[in-house]
Amino acid sequence: MKAMTIGAPPTLDTLGFTERADPGAPGRRAIRVALHGSSLNYHDLGVVTGGMPAGDRVIALADGAGTVEAVGEGVTDFQVGDAVVSCFFPDWQDGAPTIGDFRRTPGDGIDGHATETVVRPATAFTRAPKGYDAVEAATITTAGLTAWRALVGEGALKAGDTVLLLGTGGVAIWGLQIAKAMGATAIVTSSSGEKLERARDLGADHVVNYREVADWGRAVRDWSGGGVDHVLELGGAGTLTQSIEAVRVGGQIALIGTVAGVTGDVPTAALMGKQARLQGLIVGSRRQQQEFVRAIEATGIRPVIDRRFPLERLPDAFRFQQSAGHFGKIGVDW
């Protein structure tokens, strides 16, 4: 069985196919899944290029979707032929977070989904949204669920709220679609005028080019009439000051990414004055993913996939991701 494994040392040039033994029949409470699609995340990029330490020769990619081929004794959630999608934290089933590392995250601490077939506990998957192909389904594992948890699970998003989304990557675009489906007003930032126009086409009510508007936090605050209710903060230290400026008194900032810096000064007085909630979060639980799947089917949202690559061109897919030219998600199928 072919599998795309992380090289030694981990680089895009050493990322390649290796032979793995077929996982065989599923044991008790496990399922065998034929995988057909995945999507890329910046976490994956960090792992395959050595920016985030991982296990030796681990199979790449956190996201994975496919079809159940066999079920083990005691499995009641799935049957043969079901379309399923993986969980980022397969051990976090429900409740408050108890996991603060990636030792049990597929494609990092354990083998991921860049392979033909896996046998895993049934609780490591959920049902995929009806009508989604494997690549579409795989976009919910990391990016989609992160946006869902930030806005709905933790933020209690409701109609009439205002949401600020930093950038036009997978989490931000999922956040835009969720916000609009829930009846919220959405503001998107980017340095690309073309991407901002695409965001408008998806329903963005206001856009800000942060290369043209240096004080974009104040601009967002003024446009929204005193500040936004929710911020999906994907930049980290490099953008947090502006996000605090943009949020309303009593609003919420979900700290999700660090693409603009992993450390830096936090204007604590400004944050205190806003009485805003700043919460770091990483993806979500299996129960939240199940709730997200139901919401997708109720609203008809479909993910935005910029480009698809075959699995054998996974290094090229990551190079495209490095170029930062994509809008939404990058898919991989086989």
C-alpha positions in Angstrom: 0.0 0.0 0.0 1.4 3.4 -1.0 1.6 6.2 1.6 3.1 9.7 1.3 5.4 10.0 4.3 7.4 12.8 5.9 11.1 12.6 5.0 14.3 12.6 7.1 15.1 15.4 7.3 11.6 16.7 6.8 11.5 18.9 3.6 9.3 19.0 0.5 12.1 17.3 -1.4 12.1 14.3 0.9 8.3 14.1 1.1 7.4 11.1 -1.0 5.8 7.7 -1.4 6.8 4.7 0.7 5.3 1.2 0.9 3.2 0.4 4.0 1.6 -2.9 4.9 -2.2 -3.1 4.4 -3.9 -2.5 7.7 -6.1 -5.5 7.4 -9.5 -6.1 8.9 -10.8 -3.8 11.6 -10.9 -5.0 15.2 -13.5 -4.3 17.8 -15.1 -0.8 17.6 -12.9 0.0 14.6 -13.6 0.7 10.9 -11.6 0.3 7.7 -11.8 3.3 5.5 -10.7 3.7 1.8 -9.4 7.2 1.6 -9.9 9.4 -1.4 -9.3 13.0 -0.5 -7.6 15.5 1.8 -7.0 19.2 2.1 -3.9 21.2 3.2 -3.5 23.2 6.4 -0.6 25.4 7.6 -0.1 22.9 10.4 0.6 20.2 7.7 3.0 22.5 6.0 4.9 23.1 9.2 5.1 19.3 9.9 6.4 18.3 6.4 9.0 21.1 6.3 10.3 20.5 9.8 8.9 23.6 11.3 6.8 21.5 13.7 8.5 18.3 15.1 6.7 15.1 14.3 7.2 11.4 14.5 9.7 9.7 12.3 8.4 8.7 8.8 4.8 9.6 9.8 2.2 9.5 7.0 1.3 13.1 6.2 -1.9 15.1 6.3 -4.3 15.6 9.2 -7.5 15.7 7.0 -8.9 12.6 5.4 -12.2 11.5 3.9 -13.4 8.4 2.2 -15.7 5.4 2.3 -16.2 2.7 5.0 -15.1 -0.7 3.6 -15.6 -2.8 6.8 -16.7 -2.4 10.4 -15.5 -4.2 13.4 -17.6 -5.8 16.2 -19.4 -3.3 18.3 -19.5 -0.5 15.7 -23.0 1.1 15.6 -22.3 4.6 14.1 -21.3 3.4 10.6 -21.9 0.7 8.1 -20.2 -0.4 4.9 -20.5 2.3 2.2 -20.9 5.3 4.5 -19.0 8.4 3.5 -16.9 9.5 6.5 -14.4 12.2 7.4 -11.6 12.2 10.0 -11.3 14.1 13.3 -8.2 16.3 14.0 -8.2 15.3 17.7 -9.5 11.7 17.5 -9.3 11.3 21.3 -11.4 14.5 22.1 -14.9 13.3 21.8 -16.9 16.0 23.7 -16.8 18.6 26.4 -14.1 21.1 27.3 -10.7 20.8 25.7 -8.2 18.6 27.5 -5.6 18.3 24.8 -2.9 20.9 24.3 -0.5 19.2 21.9 -0.4 17.2 18.7 0.9 13.9 19.9 -2.3 12.2 18.8 -3.1 14.3 15.8 -3.0 12.4 12.4 -0.2 13.6 10.2 1.8 14.8 13.2 2.2 12.6 16.2 0.5 9.6 14.5 0.1 8.5 10.9 -2.1 10.7 8.8 -4.3 10.2 5.8 -2.1 10.6 2.7 -2.5 6.9 2.0 -5.0 4.4 0.4 -6.6 2.8 3.5 -6.6 3.1 7.2 -8.1 1.2 10.1 -8.9 3.4 13.0 -11.4 3.5 16.0 -14.8 4.4 14.7 -14.7 7.4 17.0 -11.8 8.9 15.0 -14.3 9.7 12.2 -17.7 11.3 11.7 -20.2 11.1 9.0 -19.4 13.3 6.0 -21.9 16.0 4.8 -24.3 14.6 2.3 -23.5 15.5 -1.3 -19.9 16.3 -0.5 -17.1 14.5 -2.4 -14.0 13.4 -0.4 -12.0 16.6 -0.9 -14.9 18.8 0.1 -15.5 16.7 3.2 -11.9 16.8 4.2 -12.0 20.6 4.4 -14.1 20.4 7.5 -11.7 18.4 9.6 -9.4 21.3 10.5 -10.3 24.6 8.8 -14.0 24.3 8.8 -14.3 23.0 12.3 -12.0 25.7 13.6 -14.2 28.5 12.2 -17.3 26.7 13.4 -16.1 26.4 17.0 -14.8 29.9 17.1 -17.9 31.5 15.8 -20.7 29.2 17.0 -19.4 26.8 19.6 -17.5 29.5 21.6 -18.8 32.7 20.2 -22.5 31.9 20.2 -22.8 33.7 16.8 -26.3 35.0 16.1 -28.1 36.8 13.3 -27.2 40.5 13.3 -23.7 40.0 14.7 -20.7 41.5 13.0 -17.7 39.3 12.2 -14.1 40.3 11.2 -12.2 37.7 9.2 -8.4 38.1 8.7 -7.3 36.9 5.3 -8.8 34.6 2.7 -7.4 31.2 3.6 -9.3 28.1 4.5 -10.4 29.1 8.0 -11.3 32.7 7.0 -13.4 31.7 4.0 -15.2 29.0 6.0 -15.8 31.7 8.6 -17.2 34.0 6.0 -19.6 31.4 4.8 -20.7 30.4 8.3 -21.3 34.0 9.2 -23.4 34.7 6.2 -25.4 31.5 6.6 -26.1 32.5 10.2 -27.4 36.0 9.2 -24.3 37.9 10.4 -22.4 40.8 8.8 -18.9 39.9 7.6 -15.8 42.0 7.1 -12.8 40.6 5.3 -9.2 41.8 5.2 -6.5 41.0 2.6 -3.6 42.6 0.7 -5.1 41.4 -2.6 -7.8 43.4 -4.3 -8.7 40.4 -6.5 -9.2 38.2 -3.4 -11.3 40.9 -1.8 -13.6 41.0 -4.8 -13.9 37.2 -4.6 -14.8 37.6 -0.9 -17.5 40.1 -1.9 -18.9 37.6 -4.4 -19.2 35.1 -1.4 -21.2 37.7 0.5 -18.7 39.8 2.4 -20.4 43.1 3.4 -17.3 45.1 3.7 -13.6 44.5 2.7 -10.4 46.2 3.7 -7.0 46.1 1.9 -4.6 46.3 4.8 -1.7 47.3 2.4 -3.7 50.4 1.5 -5.3 51.1 4.9 -2.5 50.9 7.5 -4.8 51.5 10.5 -7.3 48.9 9.4 -8.4 48.1 12.9 -9.7 51.6 13.4 -11.3 51.6 10.0 -13.2 48.4 10.8 -14.2 49.8 14.2 -15.5 53.0 12.5 -17.3 51.1 9.7 -19.1 48.8 12.2 -20.2 51.6 14.4 -18.1 51.0 17.4 -16.5 47.6 16.8 -17.2 44.1 15.7 -18.7 41.3 17.8 -16.3 38.6 16.7 -12.7 38.5 15.3 -11.1 35.4 13.7 -7.5 36.4 14.5 -5.3 34.4 12.1 -2.2 36.6 12.1 -1.1 36.3 15.7 1.2 38.8 17.3 1.6 40.8 14.2 -2.1 41.7 13.9 -3.4 41.3 17.4 -3.1 45.0 18.3 -5.3 45.9 15.2 -7.8 43.2 16.1 -8.2 44.6 19.6 -8.8 48.0 18.1 -11.4 46.5 15.8 -13.4 44.6 18.4 -16.3 46.2 20.3 -16.5 46.5 24.1 -17.4 43.1 25.4 -16.6 41.4 22.0 -14.6 38.2 21.3 -11.3 37.6 19.6 -10.6 34.0 18.7 -6.8 33.5 18.4 -6.4 30.8 15.8 -3.2 31.5 13.7 0.2 32.9 14.0 1.2 33.6 10.3 2.1 37.2 11.2 4.2 36.3 14.3 4.3 33.8 17.2 5.5 36.3 19.8 5.1 40.0 20.4 3.7 42.7 22.7 0.0 42.5 23.6 -1.6 45.9 24.4 -3.1 44.6 27.7 -4.5 48.0 28.7 -6.4 48.3 25.4 -7.7 44.7 25.8 -8.8 45.4 29.4 -10.5 48.6 28.4 -12.4 46.8 25.7 -13.4 44.1 28.3 -13.0 41.8 25.3 -12.6 38.0 25.5 -9.3 36.8 23.9 -9.4 33.0 23.5 -6.8 30.7 21.9 -8.3 27.7 20.3 -7.3 24.7 18.1 -9.9 23.0 16.0 -12.6 21.2 18.1 -14.1 18.0 19.4 -15.8 15.2 17.6 -19.2 16.3 18.9 -18.7 19.8 17.5 -17.8 18.3 14.2 -21.0 16.3 14.1 -22.9 19.5 14.9 -21.0 21.3 12.1 -22.0 18.5 9.6 -25.7 19.0 10.6 -25.3 22.7 10.1 -23.7 22.3 6.6 -26.6 20.1 5.5 -29.2 22.5 6.9 -27.7 25.6 5.2 -26.3 24.1 2.0 -22.8 25.6 2.5 -20.2 24.2 0.2 -16.4 24.7 0.7 -14.3 26.9 -1.6 -11.5 24.8 -3.1 -9.0 26.9 -5.1 -7.1 24.0 -6.7 -6.9 20.2 -6.5 -3.7 18.2 -6.8 -3.3 14.4 -7.2 -1.6 12.7 -4.2 1.6 12.0 -6.2 2.0 15.8 -6.5 1.6 16.5 -2.8 5.0 18.4 -2.7 3.8 20.7 -5.5 0.5 21.3 -3.6 2.5 22.4 -0.6 4.6 24.7 -2.8 1.5 26.3 -4.1 0.4 26.8 -0.5 3.7 28.4 0.3 3.1 30.9 -2.5 0.0 32.2 -0.6 -1.8 32.6 -3.9 -4.7 30.4 -3.0 -8.3 31.5 -2.0 -10.0 29.1 0.4 -8.7 25.5 0.5 -6.2 23.4 -1.5 -7.4 19.9 -2.1 -5.6 16.6 -2.7 -7.4 13.6 -4.2 -6.7 10.1 -5.3 
